[in-house]
Amino acid sequence: MKILLLAMPDAANNFHRIIKVPNLGLCSMAAHLAGHEVKIVDLVLVHKHIRSWLQSFLLEFPPELIGISSMSFQYRSALTVMAICREYAPQAKIVVGGYHATLSYAELCGATAPPFDYLIRGEGEQALPALVRALDGERQFDSVPGLSWARDGIFLHNPPGELLDLQLLPLPDRSVRVLNGFTYFDRKLDCVETSRGCTMSCTFCSITGMYGTSFRCYAIDRVIADLQLLQRNGTETVLLVDDNITLDATRFRRLAQAIVESGLNRMEYLVQASVAGIVADPELIPALAQANFALVFLGIESVLPKNLRLFQKGDIREQTEQAVRLLREHGIGVMGGFIIGNPDDGREEIREVFRASKRLRIDLPYVQCVTPYPGTRIREQLLEAGLVTNTDDLSRYTGFICNVRTRHLTVRQLNRIMNWENLKAFFSPGMFIGNYFVRRREKGALKVLLNNFDLMRGWFTGDQFRSRHRF
């Protein structure tokens, strides 16, 4: 069977000129489709004239099954992509999956004449091959785990599949990518997953809606084998895409040591980490430095006790100071993730977030507005409080566009103050003088400066960092 797997073109992040990230999940599913002709297209690399590009590709490669992966903010694009596929590949069945499909399946399948034929909830590595076998007549549709499918015009929802045993998964098949060119500061970038899931109960996060409160790890030898493949293929930067790799800090340290022992520290590494986890093992940060970890995204979220309680993060303020200090002492850049726009935030609370980022000497503040993503507890809380100002246009759910108000600020006021404080932070001399992130990168200052002009646009429009792709 000819199978086309598509990732959406939306690149709604405030460093889109600096980093382009591939969809690793599609490569993982492709590895389970041996015997079929599979192609993966990351439309983020097409970006412009997507309709004409897809038309030409679908005529050249007429698929029998098209898989669409979509986050919530990408679903509007997914609808357009599905319409293009219906027009130029009418013979193909369409299946959607990913976070948005999993968390909003009842709404999507309950719509009048859904634009897809099937929907997969949860992990797709087992369900997609099972769907392919059902389409080939080798099994019944009602036996496919996590599948939503129509019978007599009504969607039925099969029971969810059990969480996968990661030890049994083959390495991702990146060879079926049609497009390449994923970069970090013009260095060839690729992704690796070393664990999946998170046991924490942060109210703003949708991971538990996908996997429950689980944490599963790949064997370190398997991760090393994947990294060796990337290094042989010329990868220079590796992004670890784990949901919360520092849930097992000792394992993470052993992985970093294995990277050094295997001679894989010629590549540089980027990773997301929790504040508490990164300081849980005193030997972890030195090991990361030896393994050539260049940047750690720290999920700080807030420096205000009331907001840390809201997020159920605990009081991590001392650990935050310790984590940033130790990372910087070991030459590792720090991107600090913060969330503003919480119910009791006023101007002073938002300004304090930016002041704290400066005091902590965060190399890159990454400040987002709390976003009521489908399937999160904070969405329920904010809806109940009447603070959600946009419930339906999910294309604005990027984290950088405010979709809520607070008890003290309108959504317009919130957007403007967030943009103004970002402008002050990113145009300050400290962003260009002595900044680890900029200093170690060729053309780093120029790229950050160009990105900063998007902040100026956002100041006037309230539509900051909206993806610029064009169909």
C-alpha positions, 0 to 999 in steps of 0.5 A: 500500500502507498502511504503518505504521512503529513506533518502540518506547516504551522511554525508558531514559535518565536525562534522560527528563524533559528530552529526547524524541527522535524516530526519524529512521531511519523518516522516512528510509525513508518518503522512499523509499516515494513512492506508498504511504500511510505513517504513522510512530508514535513510541510513546515519545509514547504511553507509557501505555495503549499497547495501547488506543491501538494498537488504536484506531489500527490499526482506523482505519488498517489497514496491509498492512505494519508495520515495527518498529524496535528496539534490543536493550533495546527488543526485549521491547517489540517482541514485545508490539507485534507481538502487538498488531498480530497481534491487531488487524491480522491482515492485515498482514505484519510486518518488523523492522529496526534494530540488534538485528535486524541483529546478532542475526538468526540467533537471532531467525530461528532461534526457534520461530515468530518473531513477524515475517514478515521481517527486514531487516539493515543499512540499510533505505532500499533494502531496505524499498522492495524488500520492498514491491515483492516483496510487490506481485509486482514482484520476487523475495524472494530479490533483496531485499538484506539480507532474511531471509525464510521459505520452507517454514518455514525462514528464508533470509538474502539477501546484505547490500546494499552500503552506500548512497551518501548523496548519493543519499538524499532528505531525510527525510519527517517529514510522515508522523509521526502524533505530534509533541511531541519536546522538549528542555527544552520547546523543539521538538526534531528530529533531523538526520543529517549523516554515518553510520558510524565507523572507530574500533574501540571494543570496546564499540560496535555501530556497526561491526556495522551499517555496518562500518568506514565513514564516509560524509557527506552534502553540506553543502548537503543538510544545510543544506536539511534544517535550513532545513525544520526552521527553517521548521517551528518547530524550536528545538533540533536534535540531530545524530545522527551516529555520529562527526561529528568523524571529519572535524573540518574538514568539521564546522567548515565545516558550523558556518560554513554554519549561520551563513552561512545564518542557521540559528543561531537554532536551538540544536544538540546533538551527540555528539563524540569527544575527539580529534576535537573538538580536532583542528581549532583553529577548530572549537570557536569555529565551534560557538559561533558556530553556537549549539551549546549542548551537546556530549556528549563520549565520554570513556569513562574517565580510567584508562589501563588502561580506555582501553587496554581500550576501544582509545581511546588515551591521551586524558587531556590531550585530554580536559582541553583539550576540556572547557576550550575548550568551557566557555571558548566557552560550550558545555555539556559532557556527559561520557560515562564507562563503569564496571564494567570487569573490573578496576574496584574501588570506587576506580576507580569513585570516581575517574571521578566525582572526575575529572568534578568536576575537569574541571568536566563540566556533566553526568556521564553514567556508564554500566555497560559493557554486553555488547551483542550483536555487540560484541567486549567481549561476547565478552571478558566472556563468556569471562572469566565476568563477564556476570551477565545474558546473556538479559534484554536489557530491562536492557541500557540502560547504567544497569543493571549486567549484569556483575560485575568481578573485585573487585565483585559486580553488586549492589555495582557497581549500588549504588556507581554509584548512590551516586556518581551521587546525590552528584554530582547532588545536589551544589551544583555541579549547581545553582550555576554549572552551564551546563546548568541555568543556561541552561534555564527550569525546568532546576534543577527538571527535573534535581532531579525526575530525580534522584529516579530515582537514589534509586529505583535505589539501593534497587532496582538498576533505575535508569532503567528505562523507565516505559511501560505497555501 
